[in-house]
Amino acid sequence: MELKYHNTIKLKTKKYLRYSEFTIELLLQLSEVPVPKPKENDILVKVEAASLNPIDWRIQEGILRAPKLLSILPLPIPFVDCKFPFTPGVEIAGEVIDVGTNVKTVKKGDKVVSLLNYLNGGGLAQYAIAESYTAVRPSGSRAAEYAGLPVAGVTALQILKSIGAKFDGTGDKRNILITAASGGVGQYLVQLARLAGLHVTATCGARNIDLVRSLGANEVLDYKTPEGQQLTSPSGKLYDCVINCVANTEWSSTLEANLTSDGKVIEVTPTPVTMARYWIKKLVRSNKLEVFMLKSDREDLEFMIKLVNEGSIRTVLDSTYALDKAQEAWKRCMSGHATGKIIVEM
């Protein structure tokens, strides 16, 4: 059966960004192709905003390509061998234009937030095909405020849930350290930890100290100072968990130095060196290091949307760019110095 499109929009072609090889260069090309038709389980979304994450440029660099031997092992990190030309971006917010016959959770005209398939990408485009990991947001809301929730927001939520954090006042009052607390994931971690009643020590640059404190951190360290480099809590507390959000940095024993006896480090964006250390620790039965893996859970996404709706948390926006300026957004993301989320608006 042929699917009929929303009659207020002429769906012929779409503009999108793509690259055609694994590279460390900024080779995003603006192109135009026919708008895709959703299959029976798909959702066609008119993208209003897409959010960038470190994993996007890691995919472009080929860091997450799977060696043939390692691809058969149960490693706790997704390997991504994308097909070229590839359109990056997996976090989007927009409007449902059409749905497949099996889709019951959303309907045409709904304003939504979606996580796209990492293997297919497609976020930096005027239209994208989404799957079941899609949730409704308020009709009058700004897309940019929600586009960072499927990856960065839900990552923060799932990490805190994994260490026993609860948001009804019944959880343990743990002491945690969050590095890069003013970044895309860090900003959500600080706010959610505040809601869960955790004691938060956070690191960030000097210019963001007031921001991170306003988000709910109890103690904030400038990462460039001696105290910040040692990661020592000003109150002398040891950490039940260190959540390392610093992208593209090698493993440091300093992360473990301030842990309690049963504390652990959770790596949000592990490097190959960190992955090697993870497996060494597993071999010696150490639980001091964990590597985070995002799980596609629509209930978690809906919970984050609810928190934004009611004003319990907010999305800190570093910058917004038009689609034809996405090269600049990409460069900003690769710099590792964004304060909050980097958004491309269509």
C-alpha positions in Angstrom: 0.0 0.0 0.0 1.3 3.4 -1.0 1.7 5.7 2.0 0.2 9.2 1.7 2.2 12.2 2.9 1.1 15.2 4.9 -0.8 17.3 2.5 0.7 20.6 3.6 4.3 19.8 2.7 5.6 19.0 -0.8 7.8 16.0 -0.2 10.0 15.7 -3.3 13.7 16.1 -2.2 15.5 16.8 1.0 18.8 18.6 1.7 21.3 16.6 3.9 24.9 16.5 4.9 27.1 13.5 4.2 30.7 12.2 4.0 32.0 9.4 1.7 35.1 8.1 3.6 36.5 7.5 7.0 38.6 10.6 7.7 39.7 13.1 10.3 39.1 16.0 7.9 35.9 18.1 7.8 34.5 16.7 4.6 30.7 17.2 5.1 29.0 17.8 1.8 25.6 19.4 1.4 23.5 17.3 -1.1 19.9 16.7 -2.2 18.1 13.4 -2.6 14.5 12.2 -2.7 12.7 12.1 0.6 12.6 8.5 1.9 9.3 6.6 2.3 8.7 5.0 5.7 8.5 1.2 5.8 5.8 -0.5 8.0 7.7 0.0 11.3 9.2 3.4 10.4 8.4 7.0 11.2 9.1 9.8 8.7 10.2 12.9 10.7 10.6 16.5 9.4 13.7 17.4 11.3 13.6 20.7 13.2 16.8 20.3 15.2 19.6 17.7 15.4 22.1 17.4 18.2 25.8 16.5 17.8 27.8 14.2 20.0 31.4 13.0 20.2 30.3 9.6 18.8 29.4 11.3 15.6 32.9 12.4 14.7 34.3 9.2 16.2 32.3 7.3 13.6 33.6 9.6 10.9 37.2 9.1 12.0 36.7 5.3 11.8 37.6 4.8 15.5 34.5 2.6 16.0 35.2 0.3 13.0 35.3 -3.3 14.0 38.4 -5.4 13.4 37.2 -8.8 12.1 38.5 -10.7 15.1 37.1 -8.2 17.7 33.7 -8.0 16.0 32.8 -11.4 17.2 33.7 -10.7 20.8 31.1 -9.4 23.4 32.8 -6.1 23.8 30.8 -3.4 25.7 31.1 -0.8 22.9 29.2 -0.6 19.6 31.2 -1.1 16.4 30.0 1.0 13.6 31.0 0.3 10.0 28.8 2.7 8.1 27.9 2.6 4.5 28.9 5.5 2.3 27.8 8.1 1.6 26.8 8.5 5.2 24.7 11.1 6.8 25.7 11.7 10.5 23.6 12.5 13.5 21.3 10.3 15.6 19.6 12.7 18.0 16.7 14.7 16.5 13.6 16.5 17.3 10.9 17.3 14.7 7.4 16.6 13.5 5.9 13.3 12.3 5.1 13.6 8.6 4.1 10.0 8.0 4.1 6.6 9.7 4.3 3.0 8.7 1.3 0.7 9.1 2.6 -1.0 12.2 3.4 2.3 14.1 0.9 3.0 16.9 2.9 5.1 19.4 2.9 8.4 17.4 0.7 9.9 14.6 1.0 12.5 11.9 1.5 16.0 13.2 3.0 14.9 16.6 6.1 16.8 17.7 8.6 14.2 18.7 12.1 13.4 19.8 14.0 10.4 18.3 17.1 8.4 18.5 18.1 7.2 15.0 20.0 4.0 14.2 23.8 4.5 14.6 24.4 2.3 11.5 22.1 4.4 9.4 22.5 7.9 10.9 20.5 10.5 9.0 20.1 13.3 11.6 21.7 16.1 9.7 19.0 16.3 7.1 15.6 18.0 6.5 13.8 14.6 6.8 14.8 11.4 8.6 13.6 7.9 9.1 13.1 7.1 12.8 12.2 3.8 14.4 10.5 2.8 17.6 12.8 4.9 19.9 10.6 8.0 19.4 8.6 9.9 22.0 6.1 12.8 21.9 7.0 16.3 23.2 4.7 19.3 23.7 3.4 20.8 20.5 4.5 24.3 21.3 8.0 23.4 22.5 11.3 24.5 20.8 12.9 21.5 19.2 16.5 22.5 20.2 15.5 22.1 23.9 14.7 18.5 23.4 17.1 17.3 20.6 19.8 16.5 23.1 17.7 14.1 25.2 17.9 10.7 23.3 21.6 10.3 23.7 23.0 12.8 26.2 20.0 13.0 28.5 19.2 9.3 28.6 22.9 8.5 29.0 23.0 10.6 32.1 19.8 9.0 33.4 20.9 5.4 32.8 24.3 6.0 34.4 22.7 7.3 37.6 20.1 4.6 37.7 23.0 2.0 37.3 24.5 3.3 40.6 21.3 3.1 42.5 20.0 6.7 42.1 16.3 7.2 42.5 14.2 10.2 41.9 11.5 9.6 44.5 13.7 10.3 47.6 14.3 6.7 48.4 17.8 6.2 46.9 21.2 6.1 48.7 22.8 9.5 49.2 26.0 8.7 47.4 29.0 10.9 46.7 29.9 11.2 43.0 32.4 13.1 40.8 31.3 14.2 37.4 34.1 15.4 35.0 33.4 17.7 32.1 30.3 18.7 33.9 29.4 21.6 31.6 29.4 19.4 28.5 26.5 17.7 26.7 26.2 14.7 29.1 27.6 16.4 32.1 25.0 19.1 32.3 22.2 16.5 32.5 24.2 14.4 35.0 24.5 17.3 37.4 20.8 18.2 37.3 19.6 14.6 37.6 22.0 13.9 40.5 20.6 17.0 42.3 17.1 15.6 41.8 18.2 12.3 43.2 19.8 13.9 46.3 23.4 12.9 45.5 26.4 14.9 46.7 28.0 16.1 43.5 31.6 17.2 43.0 32.1 18.5 39.4 34.9 19.6 37.2 34.8 22.1 34.4 36.6 25.2 33.0 36.8 28.3 35.1 34.3 30.2 32.9 31.6 27.5 33.6 32.0 27.2 37.4 29.0 29.4 38.2 26.9 27.6 35.6 27.7 24.1 36.9 27.0 25.3 40.5 23.6 26.7 39.4 22.7 23.3 37.8 23.1 21.7 41.3 26.7 20.8 41.9 27.7 20.9 45.6 31.4 21.4 44.8 33.0 22.6 41.6 36.7 22.3 40.6 38.5 24.1 37.8 40.1 21.2 35.9 43.2 23.3 35.1 44.1 23.9 38.8 46.2 21.5 40.8 43.2 20.6 42.9 41.2 20.0 39.7 43.8 17.8 38.2 44.0 15.7 41.4 40.1 15.5 41.5 40.1 15.7 45.3 36.8 16.7 46.9 37.2 20.1 48.8 35.1 18.5 51.6 37.5 15.5 51.8 34.8 13.0 50.6 35.8 9.9 48.8 33.6 9.1 45.7 31.3 6.2 45.4 31.4 6.8 41.7 33.5 8.8 39.2 31.6 9.5 36.0 34.2 10.5 33.4 32.7 12.5 30.6 35.9 13.9 29.1 36.0 12.8 25.5 39.1 11.5 23.7 41.3 11.4 26.7 43.5 8.5 27.8 43.0 6.6 31.0 44.3 8.3 34.2 44.9 6.5 37.5 43.8 9.7 39.2 40.2 8.7 38.4 40.6 5.8 40.8 42.7 7.5 43.5 39.8 9.1 45.3 37.3 6.2 45.2 35.8 4.4 48.2 36.8 0.8 48.7 33.8 -0.4 46.6 33.7 2.7 44.3 34.0 2.6 40.6 34.8 4.7 37.5 32.2 4.8 34.6 33.7 5.9 31.3 31.2 7.6 29.0 33.4 8.0 25.9 36.1 5.3 26.2 39.2 5.4 24.1 40.9 2.2 22.8 43.4 2.5 25.7 40.6 2.7 28.2 39.0 -0.4 26.6 42.2 -2.3 26.9 42.4 -1.4 30.6 38.8 -2.4 31.0 39.5 -5.9 29.8 42.7 -6.2 31.9 40.6 -5.3 35.0 38.0 -7.9 34.1 40.8 -10.5 33.8 41.9 -9.8 37.4 38.2 -9.6 38.6 38.3 -5.9 39.3 35.0 -4.0 39.1 36.7 -0.6 39.4 36.1 0.4 35.8 32.9 0.2 33.8 32.2 1.3 30.2 28.8 2.8 29.6 26.5 1.4 26.8 23.4 3.3 26.0 20.2 1.2 25.9 17.3 2.2 23.7 14.5 2.7 26.2 11.6 4.8 25.3 10.4 5.0 28.9 13.7 6.6 29.9 13.3 9.1 27.0 9.7 9.9 28.1 10.9 10.4 31.6 13.5 13.0 30.5 10.9 14.8 28.3 8.6 14.9 31.4 11.4 16.5 33.5 12.0 19.2 30.8 8.3 19.8 30.4 7.8 20.5 34.1 11.0 22.6 34.5 12.8 20.1 36.7 15.8 20.1 34.3 16.8 22.2 31.3 19.0 21.8 28.3 22.0 24.1 28.3 22.6 25.1 24.7 26.2 25.9 23.6 25.3 27.1 20.1 22.9 26.6 17.2 23.7 26.5 13.5 21.8 26.3 10.3 22.2 23.2 8.2 24.4 24.9 5.7 26.7 25.9 8.6 26.9 22.4 10.1 30.7 22.3 9.3 31.2 24.9 12.0 29.0 22.9 14.4 31.0 19.8 13.6 34.3 21.6 14.3 32.9 22.9 17.6 31.9 19.4 18.7 35.4 18.1 17.9 37.0 20.8 20.0 35.7 19.3 23.2 35.1 22.7 24.7 31.3 23.1 24.2 29.2 24.3 27.1 26.1 22.2 26.8 24.6 20.9 23.5 25.6 21.8 20.0 22.4 22.0 17.8 21.9 22.2 14.0 18.5 23.7 13.2 16.8 23.0 9.9 
